[in-house]
Amino acid sequence: MGKRQSFILGGLGLIPFIFILLACVISPPNDQLNGLLLFIYIAYGAVISSFLGGIQWGLITAFADKIYYVFIPLFISVIPPLIAWVALLSIENLSLSLSLILASFLISAVHDYYLYQQQKISQLWFITMRISLSSIVIVITSLMFLFVF
């Protein structure tokens, strides 16, 4: 239940990532404008990274009785949001900030897969959606590096 709505809302969550990438592509080369667009991108990435950590935290606590030792999965679920927060703090170095956003999504995706594969606390449709959405964000973030260098 909720599978279709989750796919729709998850897809809608990609819109800011896509629009900001397109804005960088079509806007004239302007360091100030590109810097602003990259800041907005990094800020949105940090918000979404925190949201994903919250989803993981919720899954882990909801299924705590199925997990032998919950501290490590809970600890790992807070790492991506903390990395994304550091990305916001280091915004003067855009390539570092983008790298940190990229790392936060990679870690989150790997942890999602671990929670599905090893802990069996999510369904196949959910992990398929999560990995698909994270993969798209990872590709878009990688493309954003073109505007930093």
N, C-alpha and C positions, 0 to 999 in steps of 0.2 A: 504494500500500500504506500502511496506517495512516490512511487518510482517515476511516473511521468512528470509530476510536478517538480521533482528533484532535478530531472534532466533539463526541463525548461528553465528553471531558476538558475541552475548551474551554468547553462549556456548564456543566459542573460548576464551573468557575472563576468563573462568574457568580454562583453561590449566595451567597457572602459579600456581594457588592455589593447583591444583591436583599434579603437578610435584614436588612442594616443599614438600608437605606432603609425597609423595612417596620417595623423596630423604632422608627425615628424617627417614622413615621406613627402608630403605635399607642401609643407611650409618652406618658404625660402630659407636658405642657410643663415641663421641668425643665432648667435651664441646665447643671447638672453632668452629668446623664445624657446630654443631647444632645451636650455637649462630648466626653464619653467615646466615644460612638458615632461622632461625626465624626472623632475621632482614630484610632479603629480603622479607619474607612473610608479615611482618608488613608494610614495605614500599609499597609493591604492594597493600595491603589492603587499605592503606591510599590514594593512588592514585585513586583506584576504588571508594572509599567512596566519594572523592571529585567529581569524575565524576558523581556519582549518585545524589549528591547534585545539580550539574549543570543541570542535566536532570529535577529535580524537579523545580528548579528555572525557567527554560525555560517553562515548562508546566504552572506554576503559572502565569508568566508574559504574556504568550500567551493567557491565558483564564482569565485574570484579570477581565474582564467585567462580568464573571459568578460567581465570588467569592465576597461575601459581604465585607469581610475585608481581604486584601491580606497580611498585615504585619505579622500576626501570621504564616501563611503557609510559607512565605518567610523566616522568622526567624527560623522556625523549619528546613527548608531545609539546612541551613548553620551549624546547630548543629553537624550532623554526621561528616562532614569534619573537624570541629574544634576538635572534640573528637579524630578523627584519627590523627590529627596533634599532639595532646598531647601524643598519643601512640608513635609517633616517638620520641618525646622529652624525654619520660620516658623509653627508650629502655634498660637501665640498669636493669630494673625490667621487665623481659620478661612476667611474668604472668599478671602484670598490663597492659602492652602493648597489649597483646592478649585479655584481658578482654575489653579494650577500643575499639579495632577493632571489637570485637563481638558486643559491645553496639552500635557502629556506624552503623553496618549493621542491627541490630534489629530496631533501631529508624528509619532508612531509609525505611525499609520494612513496618513498621507500618504507617509511613507517606505516603508512596506510596498507601497503602490500603485506608487511609483516603482521599487522593486526588481523588481516584477512587469512593469510596463509598459515601462520603459526598459532594464532590465538583463536581463530574461527569466531570472531565477534562481529563480522559484517557479512553481508550477503554478496553474491557474485555481481549483481547489477550495480551495487553501490561501489565496489572496488573498480569495476569497469568504468563507471562514470568518473570517479575520483582520479584514476590514472589518466583517463582521456583528457579531462579538464586540465590537470597538472601538466601533462605533456604539451598541450597547446600553449599554456602560459610559459613553460620552459622554452619553447621554440620562439615565441614572441619576444621574451626577454633576451634571448640570444640575438635576435635581430636588432633589438634596441642598442646593442653594442656598436652597431654601425654608425650610430649618431653620437657616440662618445668619442670615437677615435677619428 
